[in-house]
Amino acid sequence: MKTGKGYKARGSRCKPLTIFLFYFFTFSLLPLAFCLADDEVTRIQKAYENIKDIKGSFIQKSYIKDLNRTDTYKGQFFIKSPKMRWEYKADKPQIVYITGDDIIIYQKKEKQAFKARFDRATYGQAPIALLGGFGNIKNEFDVSIKSEQKLLLKPKKTMGNIVSVEITTSSEEFPIESLTIIDTLSNRIDIYLKDVKINTELKDRLFEFSPPEGVNILQQ
């Protein structure tokens, strides 16, 4: 019985020590996490300082929660900030242009194009456009480390219906490997980048929308 009481006493002394160690290591690691996040953000912003243009391929997987459905798209993208262009190649091909002030969605098969003002509220409809603005992460987002090579970004101000953006970083010349966007309806968009090249001297005419004859342009 003495042995049992002694064991209990030792156990009761260990419990406060365990709690202390848990909080000690948790809070002592927080500054390190903030430091690592800041280092990664600084590295990304530094890389963007030297980027004049970007081009590459992408795979986009869009999960629609209400329908419990995932749609997959493939295509190419071109960025020469503030101008952007990306082409979706599939059964219903379309090209999206951002001129800086406007966004134009050209649907080739339907022979129609939609034109609207481009601003922060539009990012939810054009998530890959986020790639053009990651040179100002510190100004636009609150950043935390989610795991190795992953940053979690939450908009400081309303950005359409976007709740968060998760970035998978890369050690390559272009510092971003993929994006995951979560919106207010818990829909999810995963964008994986491939064959990314920077500073290839993209021509301005690549970002100019010249509608073929017969295309109906709808202003929104």
SULUR-V486348 format. One record per pair of residues at least 6 apart in sequence whose ideal C-beta (glycine too) atoms are under 8 Angstrom apart, sorted by the first residue. I is the first residue (numbers start at 1). J is the second residue. D is the distance in whole Angstrom. If there is no record, write none. Layout:
BEGIN
i & j & d
I & J & D
I & J & D
END
This chain:
BEGIN
i & j & d
33 & 144 & 7
33 & 145 & 5
34 & 144 & 8
36 & 145 & 5
37 & 143 & 5
37 & 144 & 6
37 & 145 & 5
37 & 151 & 6
38 & 143 & 8
40 & 145 & 8
40 & 151 & 6
40 & 169 & 6
41 & 137 & 5
41 & 138 & 6
41 & 143 & 5
41 & 151 & 7
43 & 169 & 8
43 & 175 & 6
44 & 134 & 6
44 & 135 & 8
44 & 137 & 6
44 & 167 & 8
44 & 169 & 7
44 & 175 & 5
44 & 176 & 7
45 & 134 & 8
45 & 135 & 6
45 & 136 & 7
45 & 137 & 6
45 & 138 & 7
47 & 173 & 7
47 & 174 & 7
47 & 175 & 5
48 & 134 & 6
48 & 135 & 3
49 & 135 & 7
50 & 199 & 8
51 & 135 & 8
51 & 174 & 8
51 & 198 & 5
51 & 199 & 7
52 & 80 & 7
52 & 198 & 8
52 & 199 & 5
52 & 201 & 8
53 & 78 & 7
53 & 79 & 6
53 & 80 & 4
53 & 198 & 7
53 & 199 & 6
53 & 200 & 6
53 & 201 & 7
53 & 202 & 4
54 & 77 & 8
54 & 78 & 7
54 & 79 & 4
54 & 80 & 8
54 & 131 & 7
54 & 174 & 7
54 & 196 & 7
54 & 197 & 7
54 & 198 & 5
55 & 76 & 7
55 & 77 & 7
55 & 78 & 5
55 & 79 & 7
55 & 196 & 7
55 & 197 & 6
55 & 200 & 6
55 & 202 & 6
56 & 76 & 7
56 & 77 & 6
56 & 174 & 8
56 & 193 & 5
56 & 194 & 6
56 & 195 & 5
56 & 196 & 4
56 & 197 & 6
57 & 74 & 7
57 & 75 & 7
57 & 76 & 5
57 & 77 & 8
57 & 193 & 7
57 & 194 & 5
57 & 195 & 5
58 & 74 & 7
58 & 75 & 6
58 & 76 & 7
58 & 77 & 6
58 & 86 & 7
58 & 128 & 7
58 & 191 & 6
58 & 192 & 7
58 & 193 & 6
58 & 194 & 7
59 & 72 & 7
59 & 73 & 7
59 & 74 & 5
59 & 191 & 7
59 & 192 & 5
59 & 194 & 7
60 & 72 & 7
60 & 73 & 4
60 & 74 & 8
60 & 75 & 8
60 & 88 & 8
60 & 128 & 7
60 & 189 & 7
60 & 190 & 7
60 & 191 & 5
60 & 192 & 8
61 & 70 & 6
61 & 71 & 7
61 & 72 & 5
61 & 73 & 8
61 & 189 & 7
61 & 190 & 4
62 & 70 & 7
62 & 71 & 5
62 & 72 & 8
62 & 73 & 7
62 & 187 & 7
62 & 188 & 8
62 & 189 & 5
63 & 69 & 7
63 & 70 & 5
63 & 187 & 6
63 & 188 & 4
63 & 189 & 7
63 & 190 & 8
64 & 70 & 8
64 & 71 & 7
64 & 187 & 6
65 & 185 & 6
65 & 186 & 5
65 & 187 & 5
65 & 188 & 8
66 & 185 & 7
73 & 88 & 5
73 & 90 & 6
74 & 88 & 8
74 & 89 & 6
74 & 90 & 7
75 & 86 & 6
75 & 87 & 5
75 & 88 & 5
75 & 89 & 5
76 & 86 & 7
76 & 87 & 5
76 & 89 & 8
77 & 84 & 7
77 & 85 & 7
77 & 86 & 4
77 & 87 & 8
77 & 128 & 6
77 & 131 & 7
78 & 84 & 7
78 & 85 & 5
78 & 86 & 7
78 & 202 & 6
78 & 206 & 6
78 & 207 & 7
79 & 85 & 8
79 & 131 & 6
79 & 132 & 5
80 & 202 & 5
80 & 204 & 7
80 & 206 & 8
80 & 207 & 6
81 & 132 & 5
81 & 133 & 8
81 & 135 & 8
82 & 98 & 7
82 & 99 & 8
82 & 100 & 4
82 & 132 & 7
83 & 97 & 8
83 & 98 & 6
83 & 99 & 6
83 & 100 & 6
83 & 204 & 7
83 & 207 & 4
84 & 96 & 8
84 & 97 & 7
84 & 98 & 4
84 & 128 & 8
84 & 129 & 6
84 & 131 & 8
84 & 132 & 5
84 & 207 & 7
85 & 95 & 7
85 & 96 & 7
85 & 97 & 5
85 & 98 & 7
85 & 206 & 6
85 & 207 & 5
86 & 95 & 7
86 & 96 & 5
86 & 128 & 6
87 & 93 & 7
87 & 94 & 8
87 & 95 & 5
87 & 96 & 8
88 & 94 & 5
88 & 95 & 8
88 & 96 & 8
92 & 107 & 7
92 & 109 & 6
93 & 107 & 8
93 & 108 & 5
93 & 109 & 7
94 & 105 & 6
94 & 106 & 6
94 & 107 & 5
94 & 108 & 7
95 & 105 & 8
95 & 106 & 5
95 & 108 & 7
95 & 209 & 8
96 & 103 & 7
96 & 104 & 7
96 & 105 & 5
96 & 106 & 8
96 & 126 & 6
97 & 103 & 7
97 & 104 & 4
97 & 106 & 7
97 & 207 & 6
97 & 208 & 8
97 & 209 & 5
98 & 104 & 8
98 & 118 & 6
98 & 126 & 7
98 & 129 & 6
98 & 132 & 8
98 & 207 & 8
99 & 118 & 8
99 & 207 & 7
99 & 209 & 8
100 & 118 & 7
101 & 117 & 7
101 & 118 & 6
102 & 115 & 6
102 & 116 & 7
102 & 117 & 6
102 & 118 & 6
103 & 115 & 7
103 & 116 & 6
103 & 117 & 8
103 & 118 & 4
103 & 122 & 6
103 & 125 & 8
103 & 126 & 6
103 & 129 & 8
104 & 113 & 6
104 & 114 & 7
104 & 115 & 5
104 & 209 & 5
105 & 113 & 6
105 & 114 & 5
106 & 112 & 8
106 & 113 & 4
106 & 209 & 6
106 & 211 & 7
106 & 215 & 7
107 & 113 & 7
107 & 114 & 8
111 & 212 & 8
111 & 214 & 6
111 & 215 & 5
111 & 216 & 6
112 & 215 & 6
112 & 216 & 5
112 & 217 & 7
112 & 218 & 6
113 & 209 & 7
113 & 211 & 6
113 & 215 & 6
113 & 216 & 7
113 & 217 & 5
113 & 218 & 7
114 & 217 & 8
114 & 218 & 5
114 & 220 & 6
115 & 217 & 6
115 & 218 & 7
115 & 219 & 5
115 & 220 & 7
116 & 122 & 7
116 & 219 & 8
116 & 220 & 4
118 & 126 & 8
118 & 129 & 8
120 & 157 & 7
120 & 158 & 7
120 & 159 & 5
120 & 160 & 7
121 & 158 & 7
121 & 159 & 8
121 & 160 & 5
122 & 129 & 8
122 & 160 & 6
123 & 129 & 6
123 & 130 & 6
123 & 159 & 5
123 & 160 & 5
123 & 162 & 6
124 & 159 & 8
124 & 160 & 3
124 & 161 & 4
124 & 162 & 6
124 & 183 & 6
125 & 160 & 7
127 & 162 & 8
127 & 179 & 7
127 & 181 & 5
127 & 189 & 5
127 & 191 & 7
128 & 179 & 8
128 & 191 & 6
130 & 165 & 6
130 & 179 & 6
130 & 181 & 7
131 & 176 & 7
131 & 179 & 8
133 & 140 & 7
134 & 167 & 8
134 & 176 & 7
137 & 143 & 6
137 & 153 & 7
139 & 156 & 8
140 & 153 & 8
140 & 155 & 7
140 & 156 & 6
140 & 157 & 8
140 & 159 & 8
141 & 153 & 4
141 & 154 & 6
141 & 155 & 6
141 & 156 & 6
141 & 165 & 7
142 & 153 & 7
142 & 154 & 5
142 & 156 & 6
143 & 151 & 6
143 & 152 & 7
143 & 153 & 6
144 & 151 & 7
144 & 152 & 5
145 & 151 & 6
145 & 152 & 8
146 & 152 & 4
146 & 166 & 6
149 & 168 & 6
149 & 169 & 5
149 & 170 & 8
149 & 177 & 8
150 & 166 & 6
150 & 167 & 7
150 & 168 & 6
150 & 169 & 7
151 & 166 & 7
151 & 167 & 5
151 & 169 & 7
152 & 164 & 6
152 & 165 & 8
152 & 166 & 6
153 & 164 & 6
153 & 165 & 4
153 & 166 & 7
153 & 167 & 6
154 & 163 & 7
154 & 164 & 5
154 & 165 & 8
155 & 162 & 6
155 & 164 & 8
155 & 165 & 8
160 & 183 & 8
161 & 183 & 4
161 & 184 & 5
161 & 185 & 7
162 & 181 & 6
162 & 182 & 8
162 & 183 & 6
163 & 182 & 5
163 & 183 & 6
163 & 184 & 6
164 & 181 & 8
164 & 182 & 5
165 & 179 & 6
165 & 180 & 7
165 & 181 & 5
165 & 182 & 8
166 & 179 & 7
166 & 180 & 4
166 & 181 & 8
166 & 182 & 8
167 & 176 & 6
167 & 178 & 8
167 & 179 & 6
168 & 176 & 7
168 & 177 & 5
168 & 178 & 4
168 & 179 & 8
168 & 180 & 8
169 & 175 & 6
169 & 176 & 6
169 & 177 & 7
170 & 176 & 6
170 & 177 & 4
172 & 196 & 7
173 & 198 & 6
174 & 193 & 8
174 & 196 & 4
174 & 197 & 8
174 & 198 & 6
176 & 193 & 7
177 & 192 & 8
177 & 193 & 6
178 & 190 & 7
178 & 191 & 6
178 & 192 & 5
178 & 193 & 6
179 & 189 & 8
179 & 190 & 7
179 & 191 & 5
180 & 188 & 7
180 & 189 & 7
180 & 190 & 5
180 & 191 & 8
181 & 188 & 7
181 & 189 & 4
181 & 191 & 8
182 & 188 & 6
183 & 189 & 8
211 & 217 & 6
END
